[in-house]
Amino acid sequence: MEKEIVVLGCLGPDKDAAEVEADRWEEWRPTVGLCMHEGFPVARYELIYQKTHKALAVQVAEDIEARSETKVRLHEIDLQKKPWDFETVYAAFFDLMTSYEFDPERESYFLNISTGTHVMQICLFMLAEARYAPAKLIQSSFVNGKGSYFVIDLELERYNRLAQRFRKEKDDDIALLKGHISTANSKVEKMVDDILHVSSNFNYPILLTGSTGVGKTSLAKRIHELRVQKNRAKGRFIHVNCATLRGDIVKSELFGHAKGSFTDAKVDRIGLIESADGGTLFLDEIGELDPEVQKMLLTVLEDKEVRKLGDTKSQKVDFYLIAGTNSDLRGKVAAGEFREDLLARIDSFPFHLLDLKDRPEDIEPNLDRELEDFQGVNNINVTMSKEARRKYLEFATSPAATWNNNFRDLKASVVRMAAYADGGRITIACVDREIEHLRKKWSDSAAERERFPLTRKVLGAERMAELDRIALVQIETVIETCLNSRTRAEAGRTLYGASRSNNSATNYNSLLNLFLKRYGLDWDTIRANG
Protein backbone atom coordinates (compact mmCIF):
# COMPACT_ATOMS: atom_id res chain seq x y z
CA MET A 1 0.00 0.00 0.00
CA GLU A 2 1.35 3.43 -0.96
CA LYS A 3 2.07 5.64 2.01
CA GLU A 4 0.14 8.87 2.50
CA ILE A 5 2.12 12.12 2.42
CA VAL A 6 2.04 14.25 5.56
CA VAL A 7 3.68 17.68 5.73
CA LEU A 8 4.55 19.55 8.91
CA GLY A 9 5.34 23.22 8.50
CA CYS A 10 5.15 26.66 10.06
CA LEU A 11 2.71 29.34 8.98
CA GLY A 12 4.40 32.22 7.14
CA PRO A 13 2.70 35.36 8.50
CA ASP A 14 4.00 37.41 5.55
CA LYS A 15 4.32 34.92 2.67
CA ASP A 16 1.08 33.05 3.41
CA ALA A 17 -0.99 36.23 3.72
CA ALA A 18 -2.33 37.80 0.52
CA GLU A 19 -1.82 41.55 0.25
CA VAL A 20 -5.37 41.98 -1.00
CA GLU A 21 -8.04 39.59 0.26
CA ALA A 22 -9.77 39.35 -3.10
CA ASP A 23 -6.49 38.43 -4.84
CA ARG A 24 -5.45 35.65 -2.51
CA TRP A 25 -5.95 33.03 -5.23
CA GLU A 26 -3.86 35.02 -7.68
CA GLU A 27 -0.79 35.29 -5.43
CA TRP A 28 1.65 32.46 -4.70
CA ARG A 29 1.59 31.41 -1.07
CA PRO A 30 4.15 28.71 -0.09
CA THR A 31 1.99 26.74 2.33
CA VAL A 32 -1.08 26.73 0.10
CA GLY A 33 1.01 26.19 -3.04
CA LEU A 34 2.71 23.07 -1.71
CA CYS A 35 -0.66 21.34 -1.54
CA MET A 36 -1.49 22.09 -5.19
CA HIS A 37 0.97 19.79 -7.00
CA GLU A 38 -0.58 16.80 -8.76
CA GLY A 39 2.62 14.83 -8.46
CA PHE A 40 2.85 15.49 -4.72
CA PRO A 41 -0.57 14.71 -3.20
CA VAL A 42 -0.50 15.91 0.40
CA ALA A 43 -3.00 13.91 2.44
CA ARG A 44 -2.56 15.95 5.62
CA TYR A 45 -0.87 19.22 6.51
CA GLU A 46 0.12 19.84 10.14
CA LEU A 47 0.16 23.65 10.27
CA ILE A 48 2.15 25.15 13.15
CA TYR A 49 1.29 28.72 14.11
CA GLN A 50 1.69 31.27 16.89
CA LYS A 51 -1.35 32.42 18.84
CA THR A 52 -1.22 35.96 17.42
CA HIS A 53 -1.60 34.55 13.89
CA LYS A 54 -4.57 32.25 14.57
CA ALA A 55 -6.94 34.05 12.18
CA LEU A 56 -4.48 33.69 9.29
CA ALA A 57 -3.86 30.03 10.15
CA VAL A 58 -7.60 29.32 10.01
CA GLN A 59 -7.87 31.14 6.67
CA VAL A 60 -4.93 29.25 5.14
CA ALA A 61 -6.39 25.93 6.36
CA GLU A 62 -9.74 26.73 4.79
CA ASP A 63 -8.07 27.73 1.51
CA ILE A 64 -6.05 24.51 1.35
CA GLU A 65 -9.08 22.32 2.01
CA ALA A 66 -11.18 24.32 -0.49
CA ARG A 67 -8.81 23.72 -3.41
CA SER A 68 -7.26 20.32 -2.62
CA GLU A 69 -7.88 16.92 -1.03
CA THR A 70 -5.54 17.88 1.84
CA LYS A 71 -6.84 17.84 5.39
CA VAL A 72 -5.31 20.46 7.68
CA ARG A 73 -4.72 20.20 11.42
CA LEU A 74 -3.69 23.28 13.38
CA HIS A 75 -1.04 23.27 16.13
CA GLU A 76 -0.71 26.39 18.26
CA ILE A 77 2.68 26.92 19.92
CA ASP A 78 3.74 29.50 22.48
CA LEU A 79 7.03 31.18 21.57
CA GLN A 80 6.59 33.83 24.27
CA LYS A 81 6.99 36.51 21.61
CA LYS A 82 10.52 35.22 20.94
CA PRO A 83 10.42 33.68 17.44
CA TRP A 84 14.13 34.48 17.03
CA ASP A 85 15.27 32.89 20.28
CA PHE A 86 16.82 29.44 19.64
CA GLU A 87 16.10 28.00 23.07
CA THR A 88 12.44 29.06 23.04
CA VAL A 89 11.80 27.87 19.48
CA TYR A 90 13.70 24.60 19.82
CA ALA A 91 11.93 23.77 23.10
CA ALA A 92 8.50 24.40 21.55
CA PHE A 93 9.29 22.34 18.43
CA PHE A 94 10.93 19.60 20.49
CA ASP A 95 7.81 19.26 22.67
CA LEU A 96 5.62 19.12 19.56
CA MET A 97 7.73 16.52 17.74
CA THR A 98 8.18 14.25 20.76
CA SER A 99 4.44 14.25 21.50
CA TYR A 100 3.37 13.82 17.86
CA GLU A 101 2.29 10.28 16.98
CA PHE A 102 4.39 9.46 13.93
CA ASP A 103 3.42 6.32 11.98
CA PRO A 104 6.25 5.75 9.45
CA GLU A 105 4.76 2.41 8.41
CA ARG A 106 1.68 4.11 6.93
CA GLU A 107 2.79 7.68 6.27
CA SER A 108 5.72 9.56 4.68
CA TYR A 109 6.66 12.75 6.49
CA PHE A 110 8.11 16.02 5.21
CA LEU A 111 9.14 19.15 7.13
CA ASN A 112 8.44 22.28 5.10
CA ILE A 113 11.27 24.77 5.76
CA SER A 114 9.99 27.37 3.27
CA THR A 115 8.23 29.48 5.90
CA GLY A 116 8.83 30.73 9.42
CA THR A 117 11.84 32.58 10.79
CA HIS A 118 15.36 31.40 10.02
CA VAL A 119 15.55 30.12 13.59
CA MET A 120 12.42 28.02 13.04
CA GLN A 121 13.85 26.59 9.84
CA ILE A 122 17.14 25.70 11.54
CA CYS A 123 15.34 24.07 14.46
CA LEU A 124 13.27 21.93 12.08
CA PHE A 125 16.48 20.90 10.33
CA MET A 126 18.07 19.95 13.68
CA LEU A 127 15.05 17.88 14.73
CA ALA A 128 15.10 16.03 11.43
CA GLU A 129 18.85 15.42 11.70
CA ALA A 130 18.45 14.09 15.25
CA ARG A 131 15.56 11.88 14.06
CA TYR A 132 13.07 13.34 16.50
CA ALA A 133 11.02 13.80 13.35
CA PRO A 134 11.39 10.85 10.93
CA ALA A 135 10.96 13.19 7.98
CA LYS A 136 12.61 14.57 4.87
CA LEU A 137 13.01 18.30 4.38
CA ILE A 138 11.08 20.02 1.61
CA GLN A 139 11.09 23.55 0.18
CA SER A 140 8.47 25.18 -2.00
CA SER A 141 9.31 28.05 -4.32
CA PHE A 142 7.92 30.23 -7.11
CA VAL A 143 10.02 30.15 -10.28
CA ASN A 144 9.13 31.61 -13.70
CA GLY A 145 5.57 32.24 -12.66
CA LYS A 146 5.06 28.69 -11.47
CA GLY A 147 5.09 27.05 -8.06
CA SER A 148 7.54 24.20 -7.51
CA TYR A 149 9.02 22.15 -4.68
CA PHE A 150 12.35 20.53 -3.88
CA VAL A 151 12.99 17.59 -1.52
CA ILE A 152 16.30 17.87 0.33
CA ASP A 153 18.19 14.58 0.38
CA LEU A 154 19.65 14.19 3.86
CA GLU A 155 21.92 11.43 2.57
CA LEU A 156 23.87 13.67 0.20
CA GLU A 157 27.63 13.38 0.56
CA ARG A 158 28.02 16.97 1.67
CA TYR A 159 25.37 16.44 4.32
CA ASN A 160 27.16 13.30 5.49
CA ARG A 161 30.27 15.37 6.04
CA LEU A 162 28.22 17.82 8.08
CA ALA A 163 26.61 14.98 10.02
CA GLN A 164 30.06 13.55 10.75
CA ARG A 165 31.06 16.87 12.25
CA PHE A 166 27.94 16.85 14.42
CA ARG A 167 28.66 13.27 15.54
CA LYS A 168 32.30 14.06 16.34
CA GLU A 169 31.24 17.08 18.37
CA LYS A 170 28.72 14.93 20.24
CA ASP A 171 31.36 12.24 20.86
CA ASP A 172 33.72 14.90 22.23
CA ASP A 173 30.98 16.24 24.50
CA ILE A 174 30.20 12.75 25.83
CA ALA A 175 33.91 12.12 26.42
CA LEU A 176 34.04 15.34 28.45
CA LEU A 177 31.08 14.32 30.62
CA LYS A 178 32.58 10.89 31.23
CA GLY A 179 35.95 12.40 32.09
CA HIS A 180 37.36 10.81 28.91
CA ILE A 181 36.90 7.32 30.41
CA SER A 182 35.42 4.57 28.28
CA THR A 183 32.51 2.67 29.75
CA ALA A 184 31.02 -0.68 28.85
CA ASN A 185 27.98 -0.12 31.06
CA SER A 186 24.89 0.54 28.95
CA LYS A 187 23.09 2.36 31.77
CA VAL A 188 25.99 4.77 32.21
CA GLU A 189 26.18 5.35 28.44
CA LYS A 190 22.46 6.15 28.29
CA MET A 191 22.63 8.41 31.32
CA VAL A 192 25.56 10.43 29.93
CA ASP A 193 23.82 10.78 26.56
CA ASP A 194 20.65 12.05 28.27
CA ILE A 195 22.59 14.49 30.45
CA LEU A 196 24.39 15.79 27.37
CA HIS A 197 21.13 16.44 25.56
CA VAL A 198 19.40 18.17 28.48
CA SER A 199 22.29 20.25 29.79
CA SER A 200 23.59 21.48 26.43
CA ASN A 201 20.19 22.43 24.99
CA PHE A 202 18.10 23.57 27.94
CA ASN A 203 18.27 25.33 31.30
CA TYR A 204 16.14 22.87 33.26
CA PRO A 205 17.63 21.83 36.64
CA ILE A 206 19.31 18.45 36.94
CA LEU A 207 19.23 16.20 40.02
CA LEU A 208 22.18 13.85 40.52
CA THR A 209 21.61 11.03 42.99
CA GLY A 210 23.96 8.35 44.23
CA SER A 211 26.18 7.24 47.08
CA THR A 212 29.19 9.08 48.46
CA GLY A 213 32.10 9.10 46.05
CA VAL A 214 30.25 8.08 42.87
CA GLY A 215 31.38 11.29 41.20
CA LYS A 216 28.46 13.70 41.55
CA THR A 217 30.73 16.71 42.09
CA SER A 218 33.07 15.78 39.23
CA LEU A 219 30.14 15.28 36.88
CA ALA A 220 28.59 18.59 37.92
CA LYS A 221 31.87 20.38 37.14
CA ARG A 222 32.06 18.73 33.73
CA ILE A 223 28.47 19.69 32.95
CA HIS A 224 29.43 23.28 33.71
CA GLU A 225 32.51 23.02 31.48
CA LEU A 226 30.34 21.68 28.67
CA ARG A 227 27.86 24.54 29.03
CA VAL A 228 30.72 27.03 28.92
CA GLN A 229 31.94 25.44 25.68
CA LYS A 230 28.41 25.67 24.27
CA ASN A 231 28.21 29.35 25.30
CA ARG A 232 25.32 28.55 27.62
CA ALA A 233 27.26 29.70 30.69
CA LYS A 234 29.77 32.48 31.25
CA GLY A 235 29.88 32.64 35.04
CA ARG A 236 31.54 30.53 37.71
CA PHE A 237 30.94 27.03 39.03
CA ILE A 238 29.84 27.37 42.66
CA HIS A 239 29.87 24.18 44.73
CA VAL A 240 27.91 24.20 47.99
CA ASN A 241 27.94 21.19 50.33
CA CYS A 242 24.65 21.74 52.13
CA ALA A 243 25.53 19.08 54.73
CA THR A 244 28.22 21.36 56.15
CA LEU A 245 25.92 24.39 56.44
CA ARG A 246 24.19 24.34 59.78
CA GLY A 247 22.39 26.84 61.98
CA ASP A 248 22.09 30.54 61.26
CA ILE A 249 25.24 30.62 59.15
CA VAL A 250 23.55 28.82 56.25
CA LYS A 251 21.35 31.80 55.34
CA SER A 252 24.28 34.19 55.28
CA GLU A 253 26.42 31.76 53.27
CA LEU A 254 23.76 31.10 50.65
CA PHE A 255 21.91 34.39 50.40
CA GLY A 256 24.50 36.88 51.68
CA HIS A 257 23.87 39.62 54.19
CA ALA A 258 23.74 43.39 54.41
CA LYS A 259 25.99 45.36 56.73
CA GLY A 260 24.46 45.55 60.21
CA SER A 261 21.91 42.80 59.61
CA PHE A 262 23.32 40.99 62.68
CA THR A 263 26.05 41.50 65.27
CA ASP A 264 29.01 40.25 63.23
CA ALA A 265 27.84 41.70 59.91
CA LYS A 266 30.54 44.38 59.58
CA VAL A 267 30.27 44.69 55.78
CA ASP A 268 27.94 43.68 52.96
CA ARG A 269 28.53 40.13 51.80
CA ILE A 270 27.50 38.44 48.55
CA GLY A 271 26.07 34.96 49.07
CA LEU A 272 26.99 31.83 47.13
CA ILE A 273 23.74 31.97 45.13
CA GLU A 274 24.50 35.45 43.82
CA SER A 275 28.09 34.39 43.11
CA ALA A 276 26.72 31.76 40.71
CA ASP A 277 24.95 34.37 38.57
CA GLY A 278 25.57 33.57 34.92
CA GLY A 279 27.18 30.24 35.82
CA THR A 280 26.29 27.01 37.60
CA LEU A 281 25.19 26.44 41.19
CA PHE A 282 25.76 22.90 42.45
CA LEU A 283 23.86 22.27 45.68
CA ASP A 284 25.32 18.98 46.90
CA GLU A 285 23.42 17.10 49.61
CA ILE A 286 20.45 19.41 49.08
CA GLY A 287 18.35 17.15 51.28
CA GLU A 288 20.24 18.44 54.36
CA LEU A 289 18.88 22.00 54.08
CA ASP A 290 16.44 22.88 56.85
CA PRO A 291 12.82 23.63 55.83
CA GLU A 292 13.09 27.41 56.24
CA VAL A 293 16.10 27.59 53.93
CA GLN A 294 14.33 25.26 51.47
CA LYS A 295 11.48 27.78 51.29
CA MET A 296 13.89 30.66 50.67
CA LEU A 297 15.64 28.67 47.94
CA LEU A 298 12.32 27.85 46.27
CA THR A 299 11.51 31.56 46.14
CA VAL A 300 14.86 32.25 44.46
CA LEU A 301 14.23 29.55 41.83
CA GLU A 302 10.72 30.79 41.08
CA ASP A 303 11.44 34.55 41.06
CA LYS A 304 15.05 34.44 39.81
CA GLU A 305 15.84 36.97 42.52
CA VAL A 306 17.85 36.77 45.74
CA ARG A 307 17.68 39.09 48.72
CA LYS A 308 20.50 39.43 51.23
CA LEU A 309 19.65 39.06 54.90
CA GLY A 310 18.74 42.46 56.27
CA ASP A 311 18.43 44.04 52.82
CA THR A 312 15.29 45.64 51.39
CA LYS A 313 16.23 45.13 47.73
CA SER A 314 16.46 41.97 45.68
CA GLN A 315 19.07 41.17 43.05
CA LYS A 316 18.30 39.43 39.77
CA VAL A 317 20.12 36.10 39.44
CA ASP A 318 20.23 33.65 36.56
CA PHE A 319 22.14 30.44 37.15
CA TYR A 320 22.00 26.81 36.07
CA LEU A 321 21.02 24.58 38.99
CA ILE A 322 22.44 21.13 39.59
CA ALA A 323 21.32 19.44 42.80
CA GLY A 324 22.96 16.39 44.34
CA THR A 325 21.99 14.00 47.09
CA ASN A 326 22.67 10.56 48.52
CA SER A 327 19.38 10.72 50.43
CA ASP A 328 15.92 9.48 49.52
CA LEU A 329 14.27 12.85 48.94
CA ARG A 330 10.83 11.33 48.44
CA GLY A 331 11.22 9.58 51.76
CA LYS A 332 12.18 12.92 53.31
CA VAL A 333 9.08 14.50 51.77
CA ALA A 334 6.92 11.77 53.32
CA ALA A 335 8.61 12.38 56.68
CA GLY A 336 8.03 16.13 56.42
CA GLU A 337 11.76 16.86 56.17
CA PHE A 338 11.83 18.14 52.58
CA ARG A 339 9.42 20.39 50.74
CA GLU A 340 7.42 18.62 48.05
CA ASP A 341 7.19 21.79 45.93
CA LEU A 342 10.98 22.20 45.98
CA LEU A 343 11.46 18.56 44.98
CA ALA A 344 9.05 19.06 42.09
CA ARG A 345 11.15 22.05 41.00
CA ILE A 346 14.47 20.16 40.91
CA ASP A 347 13.68 16.57 39.90
CA SER A 348 12.28 16.95 36.37
CA PHE A 349 15.53 15.39 35.12
CA PRO A 350 16.88 13.00 37.80
CA PHE A 351 19.98 10.93 37.03
CA HIS A 352 21.20 8.15 39.31
CA LEU A 353 24.95 7.47 39.38
CA LEU A 354 25.68 3.80 39.92
CA ASP A 355 28.00 2.62 42.67
CA LEU A 356 31.39 1.41 41.45
CA LYS A 357 30.63 -2.12 42.65
CA ASP A 358 27.56 -2.13 40.37
CA ARG A 359 29.59 -1.33 37.25
CA PRO A 360 32.55 -3.77 37.51
CA GLU A 361 33.15 -3.59 33.74
CA ASP A 362 34.30 0.00 34.23
CA ILE A 363 36.89 -0.63 36.93
CA GLU A 364 39.64 -1.49 34.43
CA PRO A 365 39.39 1.74 32.35
CA ASN A 366 39.25 3.73 35.58
CA LEU A 367 42.35 1.90 36.82
CA ASP A 368 44.17 3.00 33.66
CA ARG A 369 42.92 6.56 34.03
CA GLU A 370 44.13 6.83 37.62
CA LEU A 371 47.54 5.43 36.67
CA GLU A 372 47.81 8.06 33.92
CA ASP A 373 46.84 10.80 36.36
CA PHE A 374 49.43 9.63 38.88
CA GLN A 375 52.16 9.67 36.24
CA GLY A 376 51.14 13.13 35.06
CA VAL A 377 51.00 14.64 38.55
CA ASN A 378 54.30 13.11 39.67
CA ASN A 379 56.12 13.18 36.30
CA ILE A 380 57.21 9.55 36.60
CA ASN A 381 56.52 6.39 34.59
CA VAL A 382 54.63 3.60 36.37
CA THR A 383 53.74 0.23 34.82
CA MET A 384 51.82 -2.78 36.10
CA SER A 385 52.75 -6.39 35.38
CA LYS A 386 50.15 -8.58 33.67
CA GLU A 387 49.97 -10.90 36.67
CA ALA A 388 49.54 -8.00 39.10
CA ARG A 389 46.90 -6.41 36.91
CA ARG A 390 44.96 -9.67 36.62
CA LYS A 391 45.01 -10.30 40.37
CA TYR A 392 44.01 -6.73 41.24
CA LEU A 393 41.08 -6.75 38.78
CA GLU A 394 39.91 -10.16 40.04
CA PHE A 395 39.67 -8.74 43.55
CA ALA A 396 38.37 -5.33 42.47
CA THR A 397 35.43 -6.87 40.58
CA SER A 398 34.63 -9.52 43.19
CA PRO A 399 31.89 -9.30 45.87
CA ALA A 400 34.65 -8.82 48.47
CA ALA A 401 35.40 -5.38 47.01
CA THR A 402 32.67 -3.17 48.47
CA TRP A 403 34.19 0.17 47.33
CA ASN A 404 32.47 2.01 50.17
CA ASN A 405 33.61 5.41 48.90
CA ASN A 406 33.40 4.37 45.26
CA PHE A 407 35.83 6.23 42.98
CA ARG A 408 37.55 7.93 45.93
CA ASP A 409 38.55 4.51 47.21
CA LEU A 410 39.76 3.44 43.77
CA LYS A 411 41.83 6.58 43.27
CA ALA A 412 43.46 6.22 46.68
CA SER A 413 44.12 2.54 45.98
CA VAL A 414 45.92 3.24 42.70
CA VAL A 415 47.94 6.06 44.27
CA ARG A 416 49.16 3.75 47.05
CA MET A 417 50.20 0.99 44.65
CA ALA A 418 51.97 3.40 42.32
CA ALA A 419 53.74 5.19 45.18
CA TYR A 420 55.00 1.92 46.68
CA ALA A 421 55.99 0.46 43.29
CA ASP A 422 59.69 -0.39 43.39
CA GLY A 423 61.39 0.96 40.29
CA GLY A 424 58.06 2.17 38.89
CA ARG A 425 56.71 -1.38 38.48
CA ILE A 426 53.54 -2.52 40.29
CA THR A 427 54.05 -6.18 41.11
CA ILE A 428 51.93 -8.94 42.65
CA ALA A 429 53.52 -8.08 45.99
CA CYS A 430 52.24 -4.48 45.66
CA VAL A 431 48.78 -5.78 44.81
CA ASP A 432 48.75 -8.24 47.73
CA ARG A 433 49.66 -5.43 50.10
CA GLU A 434 46.91 -3.21 48.69
CA ILE A 435 44.25 -5.92 48.82
CA GLU A 436 45.06 -6.53 52.48
CA HIS A 437 44.82 -2.78 53.13
CA LEU A 438 41.43 -2.49 51.42
CA ARG A 439 39.98 -5.50 53.25
CA LYS A 440 40.98 -4.00 56.61
CA LYS A 441 39.82 -0.51 55.66
CA TRP A 442 36.35 -1.67 54.64
CA SER A 443 36.10 -3.91 57.69
CA ASP A 444 37.07 -1.00 59.97
CA SER A 445 34.60 1.27 58.16
CA ALA A 446 31.77 -1.13 58.90
CA ALA A 447 32.76 -1.23 62.57
CA GLU A 448 33.09 2.57 62.60
CA ARG A 449 29.55 2.99 61.32
CA GLU A 450 28.28 0.74 64.09
CA ARG A 451 30.36 2.56 66.71
CA PHE A 452 29.16 6.08 65.85
CA PRO A 453 25.54 5.61 64.71
CA LEU A 454 24.28 8.99 65.99
CA THR A 455 27.08 10.93 64.28
CA ARG A 456 26.43 9.10 61.03
CA LYS A 457 22.72 9.87 61.26
CA VAL A 458 23.20 13.59 61.95
CA LEU A 459 26.32 14.38 59.91
CA GLY A 460 26.16 11.74 57.20
CA ALA A 461 28.80 9.29 55.98
CA GLU A 462 30.58 11.78 53.74
CA ARG A 463 31.16 14.29 56.54
CA MET A 464 32.19 11.50 58.93
CA ALA A 465 34.91 10.37 56.52
CA GLU A 466 36.56 13.79 56.86
CA LEU A 467 36.86 13.65 60.67
CA ASP A 468 39.52 12.16 62.93
CA ARG A 469 38.58 9.38 65.34
CA ILE A 470 39.00 11.60 68.42
CA ALA A 471 36.56 14.11 66.90
CA LEU A 472 34.08 11.31 66.19
CA VAL A 473 34.25 10.12 69.81
CA GLN A 474 33.59 13.64 71.08
CA ILE A 475 30.78 14.36 68.62
CA GLU A 476 29.03 11.05 69.37
CA THR A 477 29.15 11.88 73.10
CA VAL A 478 27.84 15.41 72.58
CA ILE A 479 24.99 14.29 70.31
CA GLU A 480 23.96 11.54 72.73
CA THR A 481 23.99 14.01 75.63
CA CYS A 482 21.92 16.57 73.68
CA LEU A 483 19.33 13.93 72.85
CA ASN A 484 19.11 12.79 76.47
CA SER A 485 18.80 16.33 77.86
CA ARG A 486 15.66 18.42 78.10
CA THR A 487 17.38 21.74 77.46
CA ARG A 488 20.59 23.10 76.01
CA ALA A 489 21.64 24.29 79.45
CA GLU A 490 21.15 20.82 80.92
CA ALA A 491 23.28 19.30 78.15
CA GLY A 492 25.98 21.92 78.75
CA ARG A 493 26.07 21.20 82.51
CA THR A 494 26.33 17.45 81.86
CA LEU A 495 29.22 17.90 79.43
CA TYR A 496 31.18 20.68 81.13
CA GLY A 497 29.99 20.71 84.76
CA ALA A 498 33.06 18.99 86.22
CA SER A 499 35.47 21.50 84.69
CA ARG A 500 33.59 24.71 85.46
CA SER A 501 33.60 26.45 88.81
CA ASN A 502 31.14 29.05 87.56
CA ASN A 503 27.69 27.43 87.34
CA SER A 504 26.27 30.05 85.00
CA ALA A 505 24.00 28.40 82.45
CA THR A 506 25.10 31.03 79.96
CA ASN A 507 28.67 29.77 80.15
CA TYR A 508 27.56 26.20 79.61
CA ASN A 509 25.46 27.26 76.65
CA SER A 510 28.36 29.18 75.20
CA LEU A 511 30.76 26.24 75.51
CA LEU A 512 28.28 23.83 73.96
CA ASN A 513 27.45 26.21 71.10
CA LEU A 514 31.13 26.75 70.34
CA PHE A 515 31.70 23.00 70.08
CA LEU A 516 28.64 22.45 67.86
CA LYS A 517 29.53 25.37 65.60
CA ARG A 518 33.04 23.96 65.06
CA TYR A 519 31.50 20.93 63.33
CA GLY A 520 28.62 22.70 61.60
CA LEU A 521 26.02 21.49 64.11
CA ASP A 522 23.35 23.14 66.23
CA TRP A 523 20.92 22.09 68.95
CA ASP A 524 17.80 22.12 66.73
CA THR A 525 19.42 20.01 64.00
CA ILE A 526 20.52 17.38 66.50
CA ARG A 527 17.10 17.21 68.12
CA ALA A 528 15.39 16.96 64.75
CA ASN A 529 17.66 14.37 63.15
CA GLY A 530 19.11 12.40 66.05
Sequence and secondary structure as in RCSB ss.txt:
>XXXX:A:sequence
MEKEIVVLGCLGPDKDAAEVEADRWEEWRPTVGLCMHEGFPVARYELIYQKTHKALAVQVAEDIEARSETKVRLH
EIDLQKKPWDFETVYAAFFDLMTSYEFDPERESYFLNISTGTHVMQICLFMLAEARYAPAKLIQSSFVNGKGSYF
VIDLELERYNRLAQRFRKEKDDDIALLKGHISTANSKVEKMVDDILHVSSNFNYPILLTGSTGVGKTSLAKRIHE
LRVQKNRAKGRFIHVNCATLRGDIVKSELFGHAKGSFTDAKVDRIGLIESADGGTLFLDEIGELDPEVQKMLLTV
LEDKEVRKLGDTKSQKVDFYLIAGTNSDLRGKVAAGEFREDLLARIDSFPFHLLDLKDRPEDIEPNLDRELEDFQ
GVNNINVTMSKEARRKYLEFATSPAATWNNNFRDLKASVVRMAAYADGGRITIACVDREIEHLRKKWSDSAAERE
RFPLTRKVLGAERMAELDRIALVQIETVIETCLNSRTRAEAGRTLYGASRSNNSATNYNSLLNLFLKRYGLDWDT
IRANG
>XXXX:A:secstr
   EEEEEEE  TTTTS SSGGGTTTS  HHHHHTT TTS EEEEEEEEEGGGHHHHHHHHHHHHHHSS EEEEE
EE  TT TT HHHHHHHHHHHHHHS   TTTEEEEEE SSS HHHHHHHHHHHHTTSS EEEEEEEEETTEEEEE
EE TTSHHHHHHHHHHHHHHHHHHHHHTTS     HHHHHHHHHHHHHHHH    EEEE  TTSSHHHHHHHHHH
HHHHTTS  S EEEEEGGG  TTHHHHHHHEE TTSSTT  S EE HHHHTTTSEEEEETGGGS HHHHHHHHHH
HHHSEEE BT S EEE   EEEEEESS HHHHHHTTSS HHHHHHH SSEEE   GGG GGGHHHHHHHHHHHHH
HHHT   EE HHHHHHHHHHHTSTT   TTTHHHHHHHHHHHHHH BTTEE HHHHHHHHHHHHHHHHHHHHHHH
H HHHHHHH HHHHTTS HHHHHHHHHHHHHHHT SSHHHHHHHHHGGG S   HHHHHHHHHHHHHHTT  HHH
HHHH 
